[in-house]
Amino acid sequence: MVKKSFLAAMPVKPTDKTDEELLKEISDNPQRKAKAKTDEDTTRINIFLPKALHSELKACSALQGKSMNDMVVGLINQFIRQE
């Protein structure tokens, strides 16, 4: 059985921007940074991702207009709820 990347399930809006333009947009936008404070009681985890997967997640979250944290939390919620 071949496992699909969890990012492959995310809807992506098409764009005419180049990879370089997207990366510049991501790095130049201060709102892209994860928020340290939240309204919920949270805990922090650290994970190791392959560089290519990290790059995909970063690009996908930029295209969605979400933080990487919001994307990962949403995907974890989806995964847990489908079991």
GIUR-V841577 format. One record per residue. N is the residue number from 1. RES is the residue in one letter. PSI is psi in degrees with one decimal (NA if undefined). Layout:
n=<N	N>
res=<RES	RES>
psi=<PSI	PSI>
//
This chain:
n=<1	2	3	4	5	6	7	8	9	10	11	12	13	14	15	16	17	18	19	20	21	22	23	24	25	26	27	28	29	30	31	32	33	34	35	36	37	38	39	40	41	42	43	44	45	46	47	48	49	50	51	52	53	54	55	56	57	58	59	60	61	62	63	64	65	66	67	68	69	70	71	72	73	74	75	76	77	78	79	80	81	82	83>
res=<M	V	K	K	S	F	L	A	A	M	P	V	K	P	T	D	K	T	D	E	E	L	L	K	E	I	S	D	N	P	Q	R	K	A	K	A	K	T	D	E	D	T	T	R	I	N	I	F	L	P	K	A	L	H	S	E	L	K	A	C	S	A	L	Q	G	K	S	M	N	D	M	V	V	G	L	I	N	Q	F	I	R	Q	E>
psi=<128.4	125.7	137.2	144.9	137.7	-22.6	-24.4	-23.4	-12.2	131.7	134.4	129.7	133.3	149.1	152.5	1.1	147.3	164.7	-40.7	-41.0	-40.3	-43.8	-38.4	-42.8	-41.7	-48.9	-26.2	-12.4	109.7	-21.0	-8.9	-17.8	142.0	141.5	131.5	-32.4	139.1	165.8	-20.0	160.7	118.6	165.8	154.3	139.5	154.7	135.9	157.2	124.0	144.6	145.4	-40.5	-40.8	-39.3	-43.6	-41.6	-44.1	-43.6	-45.4	-43.5	-42.6	-35.9	-42.7	-32.3	-12.5	28.5	161.9	158.1	-37.1	-48.3	-39.3	-48.7	-44.7	-44.1	-42.7	-38.0	-44.1	-45.6	-45.5	-46.3	-39.2	-25.2	-17.2	NA>
//
